Amino acid sequence: MKQKLKVLFPEWCANNEQGLNPTILTDDLDSLLGCAIEKHVKGNDVNYFYNFNKLFVGDSQDTRKVIGIDLALHKGKSWCNHVVRISEDDYVNPETANINALLKVHSGNYFKKYAMSTVLTMWSYYDLPLPETKEGKMLLLCIDSGFLGHYDERFKDVHNAYLRLLDFPELIDLLEETEKWEYFNLQRRYDTKAKIQLNKNGQLTTTLPLAELQGLFGIPMELPTQQFTLRNKFQSAEGTVQQTRTKDGLNNIISFAMTGKNKFKYTYQN
């Protein structure tokens, strides 16, 4: 990652103390691989599972501060890739490691956003070596369909600018020599959009081919094996920029993200 971007990240990101923070896993590959990276680099294990309306916990006695992974928390530590500002001067969680938050992307300049995965941000920040194989590199770009911006002339320059900030010129070269349909094929082959769910016994399950993905990414990947129990329930709501100009009028926000240039979705606690 280029230093001019890296210095903007919250101080906690650079703390290499091991096992300091349990992580919150959400329901997709971006979060699961992000959690795997956090464990690989800092020894931080998953102890929570968040599926937007509910938060589940493994060890309820754990009192350490958490890190949300691919989760737009309104307060507390998180790695995230969402646009979290309605307007330019809107409140932003000072502990979020989120390129769009750090570079002041909002509804007014929405199409200048970083439109790749949380995983790619973490991969760059932690200076991890890219996967060894071409397929592994392509699969990394498949997460959150991070390849798409390159193949749309409206966004290609912005997309490439972010890859340069991440210090991944090799991925620009790869995108230049591959075609969009190849990434769609990889997404289907590895079921990259498969969800992570809790079964009736409180165990996490998924159809993601974890062993194959681990081999391609070169990072240990597994689902937590502990039993999860419900800790919190949240309400969810949606809104529009026309009706709400800042988050100041929204109460008890847990998570918040723009879902389009003029729309947002959030959870809150009564």
N, C-alpha and C positions, 0 to 999 in steps of 0.2 A: 504494500500500500504506500502511495506517495506520502511523504512526511507532512505536506500541507493539509492533507485530509486526516491523517492519523492523529495529529495533535489536537484535533477538534473533539475526539472521542472522550467520554467520561473517564476520570482517573481510575475507576475500579477495573476497567478493561485491562490495564497494564499490570494489575496486581497478580503475581504468579504464585501466591500462597495456595497450597494444595488443599482441596476439599473444603473450601471456605463457604461455599454457597450451594445448596441444593437447587436443582433446576425444575422448571415447569415445562412439561411436554404438552404440545397441542396435537391436533389430529392428523398431521400430514408428514410427508417425507422431509420437507424443509425443516420442520421443528425436530424431527427424530435425528436427522444427520447433524443438525446444529447442537443437539444435546450430546451426541456422540463426540463431536469436536470439543465441546466444553469438558467432557470427561477425559478425552485423550490429552488435552493440553493442561487442564487444571485439576483433574480428579474430581470434578463436580458431578454427582450422581443425580438422576431423576428421582424426585420424591413427590411430585404433583402432576396431575393430569387435568388439563383444562379443555372443555369442549364448548366454549363460549358462554353457555348458560349455567354451567356447573364447574366447580373446582373440587377435585378429589385428591386425597392425600394417602401416601403409603404409611410413613411413620409419623403419627400425629404428635409425637413427643419432640420432634425436631423443631428447634426454635431459631435456627439460623436464618439470615435474610436470604430470600430467594432471588433467582434470576429467571425471568421469563424468556423463552427461546421462540423466536418468530411470533411474538406476542406484544401487541401495542399497549403496554401497561401505562396507565395515567400517572402512576406513582411507583417508584421502586426500579430496580435494575432490570433491564431487558435488552436483548438483541432483537432488532425489528427492521422491517423494510417498508412499512406502510407510510403513506402520507398522513401526518397527524395534526397538521395545521389547517384550520378553516381559512383564516386570513393570515397575512404575513406576520403580524405581531401577536398571534394567538399563543396561549400558554403551551409550552412543551415540557414534558417531563425531563428534568436536567440529568437524570440517570439513564436515559435511553441511548443505546448504541445503535443509531439509526441514521443512515446517510441523508435521507429525506428531511429528517428533523434538523440535522447539523447544518445542512445547506439551505435551510429555510424554503423548502418546497411547500406550496399551499395551493388552495383551489385556483388562485389567480394565475399561477404558472405551473399548473398540474402536469402538463405534458413535457415539462423539463425534469420530471421525476426519475429517480433511480428505479428501474423496473426489472431488476433481477432479484435473486433470492437472498434471504438472510444468510444462508449458508455461504454464498460467495463473498459476502461482506466479512464473515468470520474467517473464512479461508485466507482472505487477503490480509486482514488485520493481524492474524496469528502467524502470517508468513509461512503457511504450510506449502509443501511442494505439490504442484498439480498432479493429478493422477498420471500414471506412467503411460497408459495406453490412450490412443485416439478416442476409443469408445468411452473410456472413463472420463475424459475431458468433455466429450459431447454430452454425456449423461449429467455431468455437473451443470451444464448449461440448460439441461432439460428441467431442472428443478424450478418450480414456479414459472415454467415456460420462459426462462430467462434468455433464450435465443431469439425470441420473436421480434424484439425491437430492431435487430440488425437487418431484418428482411422487409422492413417498412421504411420507405424512403423519407417519410415524415419524421421518423425517430432515429434513423441510423446514426446520424452524427452525434446525437445525445448519448445513444447507447455506447458508441465507441469511446466517447469522452469519459464515461464512467469506467469502462474497462481499462482505460489508460490510468485513471486515478487509482484504480485497484492494483495497478502495475501488472496487468495481464495482457500484454500485447500479443502473446502467443494465442490467446483465445480469439482475438480479432482475426489473426491469420487463419485460424481454424474455421471461423465462421465464413471467411471469404472463400474457402475451398470446399465448403460443404453446402448442402441445400436444406431448405426448411423441412421438406418431407422426410429427410433422414432423421431429424429430431423427433418428429411425430411418430415414426416407426419405433424409435428407441423408447419413447414414452409408453407405447402400447406393449412392447416386448417386456419391459421391466415394471409395468403396472405402476408407473411413478405417481399417478394421481389417486392411488388407493388410500383409503382412510384408516386411521388407528381408532379402535373402539374398545370400550369396556364390555366384557360379557357379564352374564348374570352373577358370576362368582367374584366380580371385581378384578378380573385379570385382563390385561391389555392384549388385544389380538389385532392382527393385520394380515393382508394377503401380499404385502410387499416382500419380494424375494431377498431377504436380508443377507443371506450368505453370499449371493451373487453380487449384491451391491457393495458389501464389505470388500470383496475381492477387487472390484473395479475402483472404489474410492481409496482403498488402502488404509481405512480407519475402522476399528472394531465397531460393529453395529449390532445391537440387540435390544429387544424390548425389556423393560424392567419386569422382574418376575414376581414382585411383591403384590399383595392384595391391596386394592385401593378402596377407600370408603369416602362417602360424600362429606365434604367440609362446608361448602358454601353454595347457595343458589343465587343467581343473578337475574335481573330483568334485562331485556334487550329492547332497543328502540332504534329507529332510523330518523333521519332528518335531511333537510335540504339547506344549501348555502343561502338561498333566497330568504328563508325563514330564520336562520341562525347564523350570525356572522362570526361568533367566537364561541369557545367552549365554556365561557364564564357563566352562561345561563343554564348549563347542564349540571345537575347535582349528583354527587356521590359516584362519579365515573370510576369504573374499574379498567375498562379498555376502550379505545377509540380509534377508528380508522376511516379515512375517506375511501369510499367504494367507487368513486367516479369524480369527475370534475366538480359536480354540483350536489353530490350525495355523500352521506356518511352513515355509519352504523356504530353503535356503542353499547356497552353493558354498564349497568349501574346497580347499586345495592340500596334497597329501601331502608 
